[in-house]
Amino acid sequence: MDWQPSASLETIRERARIYQKIRAFFAARDYLEVDTPILSIATNTDANIASIGASNLGQSLYLQTSPEFAMKRLLAADSGSIYQICHAFREGEQGIRHRPEFTLLEWYRPGFDYQQLMDEVEALIDCLSGQKNNFQRVRYCDLLVHQTGVDVTSIALPQLRTRCASLLPGTDTQALDFNQCLDLLIALVAAPAMQGYLFVYDYPLSQAALARASKSNPGVAERFELFHDGLELANGFSELTDAKIQRERFEADNRQREANALPRYPIDNFLLAALEYGLPECAGIALGLDRLLMVLLNLDSIDEVMTFSD
């Protein structure tokens, strides 16, 4: 049995050095480092995310898919700017770029919007890499038009399915919904053509998750994702602060889960109570730290940056 670390000792030392630089970066910007629970009685209702369950004394629990809900409760309690390095868990995540247990760097800045947050992400990566990098930004709809010929603002589902099938021969698209088709096009057509660091922003409102609608264009969400050579690194947005809208989104997620023959997940009522109390206008981001380490250290597999993969 191979008991040794999957990462080299040199990589493990580099990870520790990068953690030190992350903490120094946020300390210099007056962020508070926080630590929130990994186990919760509620979880993310997103139909595209599967949580890993646990139990204690007969009570059903879930390993966190992200510390987002707990960190927003801290924001509502007037914590100010906060960040966290933590482990997160998602069922079914396995492969050269995926693991069921992985490391997130998540942070929230009151007073920021998603554009200002992108600026801060650039500053962080420049700091960690020790050089000035080239970052590009493209609107989601413009990326899809350029790479796939799909105008997300006007295409209907039947035509979208047909376009997906033509771009991805052999793919059965007839059972896919609108967002599933878009996700396929981004992952299998647009992402392989990406080069360097690329922010894709202004996602369709149907993919808003916990992001607020754009003030200038209500049809899109103030959300972005960061890619490097097509590898997704981070997901960030201007945060939704309206408890009523957030509850409606959670309930819509569970209806979609049922339609997909997936189990309903319990809604986080603690988060909704915090939103009702008052979440400050803020922006937040979850950055996959293992994947960023792959980029910074020029490694091909996520196992190479994890201390143990088994």
C-alpha positions in Angstrom: 0.0 0.0 0.0 1.3 3.4 -1.0 1.1 5.4 2.2 3.2 8.4 1.2 1.9 11.9 0.4 0.5 12.5 -3.1 2.2 15.9 -3.2 6.0 16.3 -3.1 7.5 17.8 0.0 8.6 20.8 -2.1 5.0 21.4 -3.1 3.8 21.0 0.5 6.3 23.7 1.5 5.2 25.9 -1.4 1.5 25.5 -0.3 2.5 26.6 3.2 4.5 29.6 1.8 1.5 30.7 -0.3 -0.8 30.4 2.7 1.5 32.8 4.6 1.3 35.2 1.6 -2.5 35.0 1.5 -2.8 35.8 5.2 -0.4 38.7 4.8 -2.4 40.0 1.8 -5.7 40.1 3.7 -4.2 41.4 6.9 -2.8 44.4 5.0 -6.3 45.1 3.8 -7.9 44.9 7.2 -9.7 41.6 6.7 -10.6 39.4 9.7 -9.7 35.7 9.3 -12.7 33.6 10.5 -13.4 29.9 11.1 -17.0 28.5 10.6 -18.4 25.0 11.1 -18.0 22.3 8.5 -21.2 20.5 9.5 -24.6 22.1 9.1 -28.3 21.0 9.3 -28.9 22.8 5.9 -27.0 22.9 2.7 -26.7 24.4 -0.8 -29.9 23.7 -2.7 -28.3 24.3 -6.2 -29.4 21.4 -8.4 -25.9 21.1 -9.9 -24.3 20.5 -6.5 -24.5 17.3 -4.5 -23.8 17.5 -0.8 -22.2 14.8 1.3 -24.4 13.8 4.2 -23.5 13.0 7.8 -25.4 12.3 11.0 -25.1 12.7 14.7 -27.4 11.2 17.3 -30.0 10.6 14.6 -29.9 14.1 13.2 -29.1 14.5 9.5 -26.2 16.9 8.8 -24.3 18.0 5.7 -20.6 18.7 5.1 -20.3 22.2 3.8 -20.0 22.8 0.0 -18.8 26.3 0.9 -18.6 28.4 4.1 -20.8 31.1 2.4 -23.9 30.8 4.4 -22.1 31.0 7.8 -19.9 33.8 6.6 -22.9 35.9 5.6 -24.3 35.5 9.0 -21.1 37.0 10.3 -21.4 39.9 7.9 -24.9 40.5 9.1 -23.5 40.6 12.7 -21.2 43.5 11.6 -18.0 41.5 11.3 -16.6 43.8 8.5 -14.4 42.3 5.8 -13.7 38.6 6.4 -11.9 35.7 4.7 -11.4 32.0 5.4 -9.2 29.1 4.2 -11.2 25.9 4.7 -12.1 22.5 3.3 -15.3 22.0 1.4 -17.0 18.8 0.2 -19.1 17.8 -2.8 -20.3 14.4 -3.7 -19.3 12.9 -7.1 -16.3 15.2 -7.7 -13.5 13.0 -8.9 -10.9 13.4 -11.6 -7.7 15.2 -12.6 -9.2 18.6 -11.6 -11.8 17.5 -9.1 -11.8 15.9 -5.6 -14.8 15.4 -3.2 -12.8 17.2 -0.5 -11.0 20.4 -1.6 -9.7 23.7 -0.3 -11.5 27.0 -0.7 -10.3 30.6 -0.1 -13.5 32.6 0.4 -13.8 36.3 1.2 -16.3 39.1 1.5 -15.8 42.8 1.4 -18.6 45.2 2.5 -19.0 48.2 0.2 -17.6 46.4 -2.8 -19.4 45.3 -6.0 -18.3 42.5 -8.3 -16.2 44.8 -10.5 -14.2 46.0 -7.5 -13.8 42.4 -6.4 -12.4 41.4 -9.7 -9.7 44.1 -9.2 -8.9 42.6 -5.8 -8.6 39.1 -7.2 -6.1 40.4 -9.8 -4.1 42.0 -7.0 -4.1 38.8 -4.9 -2.9 36.6 -7.8 -0.2 39.1 -8.7 0.9 39.0 -5.1 1.0 35.2 -4.9 2.7 34.7 -8.3 5.3 37.4 -7.7 4.6 39.0 -11.1 2.2 41.2 -13.0 -0.2 39.0 -14.9 -2.4 39.8 -17.9 -6.1 39.5 -17.0 -8.9 39.8 -19.6 -12.6 40.3 -19.0 -15.5 39.3 -21.3 -19.3 39.4 -20.8 -20.9 36.0 -20.7 -23.2 36.8 -23.7 -20.4 38.1 -25.8 -18.3 35.0 -25.1 -21.1 32.7 -26.1 -21.8 34.6 -29.3 -18.1 34.6 -30.3 -17.4 30.9 -29.4 -20.7 29.2 -30.2 -22.9 31.6 -32.2 -25.5 31.5 -29.5 -27.3 34.7 -28.5 -28.4 33.8 -25.0 -30.7 36.9 -24.9 -32.9 35.7 -27.8 -32.5 31.9 -28.4 -35.3 29.5 -27.4 -34.7 26.2 -25.8 -35.5 24.0 -28.8 -33.0 26.0 -30.9 -30.4 25.9 -28.1 -30.7 22.2 -27.9 -30.2 21.9 -31.6 -27.2 24.2 -31.5 -25.6 22.2 -28.6 -26.1 18.9 -30.6 -24.4 20.4 -33.7 -21.4 21.7 -31.7 -21.1 18.6 -29.6 -21.9 15.6 -31.9 -23.1 12.5 -30.1 -24.5 14.5 -27.1 -28.1 13.8 -26.3 -29.5 17.3 -25.5 -33.2 16.6 -25.7 -33.6 16.1 -21.9 -31.4 19.2 -21.0 -32.9 22.4 -19.7 -31.8 25.9 -20.8 -29.1 26.3 -18.2 -27.7 22.8 -18.6 -27.3 23.5 -22.3 -25.5 26.7 -21.5 -23.2 25.0 -19.0 -22.3 22.4 -21.7 -21.4 25.1 -24.2 -19.2 27.0 -21.6 -17.4 23.8 -20.4 -16.9 22.0 -23.7 -16.8 24.7 -26.3 -15.8 28.0 -24.8 -13.5 26.9 -22.0 -11.1 24.9 -24.2 -10.5 28.0 -26.3 -9.6 30.3 -23.3 -6.0 31.4 -22.8 -4.5 32.9 -19.7 -6.6 34.5 -16.9 -10.1 35.4 -18.1 -13.0 36.8 -16.1 -16.4 35.9 -17.6 -19.0 38.2 -16.1 -22.7 39.2 -16.2 -24.1 35.7 -16.2 -27.8 35.2 -17.1 -30.1 35.9 -14.2 -31.2 32.3 -14.3 -27.7 31.4 -13.1 -27.7 34.1 -10.4 -27.6 31.6 -7.4 -26.9 34.0 -4.6 -25.9 37.0 -6.7 -28.0 40.2 -7.1 -29.5 41.3 -10.4 -27.6 44.0 -12.3 -28.8 47.5 -11.5 -28.2 48.6 -15.1 -29.4 45.4 -16.8 -31.9 43.4 -14.7 -31.7 40.4 -17.2 -28.2 39.5 -15.9 -26.6 38.8 -12.5 -23.6 40.7 -11.1 -21.7 37.5 -11.1 -18.3 36.4 -12.6 -16.1 33.4 -12.9 -12.4 33.4 -13.3 -10.7 30.9 -15.6 -7.1 30.1 -16.4 -6.5 28.3 -19.7 -10.1 27.1 -19.4 -9.8 25.8 -15.8 -12.4 27.4 -13.6 -10.7 29.0 -10.5 -13.3 31.1 -8.8 -16.9 32.2 -8.6 -17.8 35.6 -7.3 -20.6 38.2 -7.2 -22.3 41.2 -5.7 -24.3 39.5 -3.0 -28.0 39.3 -2.9 -29.3 40.9 0.3 -33.1 40.4 -0.1 -34.3 37.6 2.1 -37.6 37.2 0.1 -35.9 36.8 -3.2 -33.3 34.4 -1.7 -36.0 32.2 -0.3 -37.8 32.1 -3.6 -34.5 31.0 -5.3 -34.0 28.3 -2.7 -37.5 27.0 -3.3 -37.1 27.1 -7.1 -33.8 25.2 -6.7 -35.6 22.4 -4.8 -38.4 22.3 -7.4 -35.7 21.8 -10.0 -34.0 19.1 -7.9 -37.3 17.3 -7.8 -37.8 17.6 -11.5 -34.3 16.1 -11.9 -35.2 13.2 -9.6 -32.8 14.6 -6.9 -33.5 14.8 -3.2 -34.8 18.1 -1.8 -32.3 19.8 0.5 -33.2 21.7 3.7 -33.1 25.5 3.3 -30.8 27.4 5.6 -33.2 29.5 7.7 -30.4 30.9 9.7 -29.1 32.6 6.6 -32.5 33.9 5.7 -33.0 35.3 9.2 -29.6 37.0 8.8 -30.7 38.5 5.5 -33.9 39.7 7.0 -31.9 41.4 9.8 -29.7 43.1 7.3 -26.8 42.0 5.2 -24.6 45.0 4.2 -24.1 45.6 0.5 -21.0 43.5 -0.3 -19.3 41.3 -2.8 -17.9 37.8 -2.1 -15.9 35.1 -3.9 -15.0 31.4 -3.5 -11.7 30.6 -5.0 -10.5 27.0 -5.5 -7.2 27.1 -3.8 -6.0 23.7 -5.0 -6.6 24.7 -8.6 -4.9 28.0 -8.2 -1.9 26.2 -6.7 -1.9 24.0 -9.8 -1.6 27.1 -12.0 1.0 28.9 -9.8 3.2 25.8 -9.5 2.6 24.6 -13.1 1.2 21.2 -12.2 -1.3 19.2 -14.2 -3.3 17.3 -11.6 -5.0 18.3 -8.4 -3.5 15.3 -6.6 -0.1 16.9 -7.1 -1.0 19.8 -4.8 -3.0 17.9 -2.2 -1.0 16.4 0.7 -3.0 13.1 0.4 -5.3 12.1 -2.3 -6.4 8.9 -0.6 
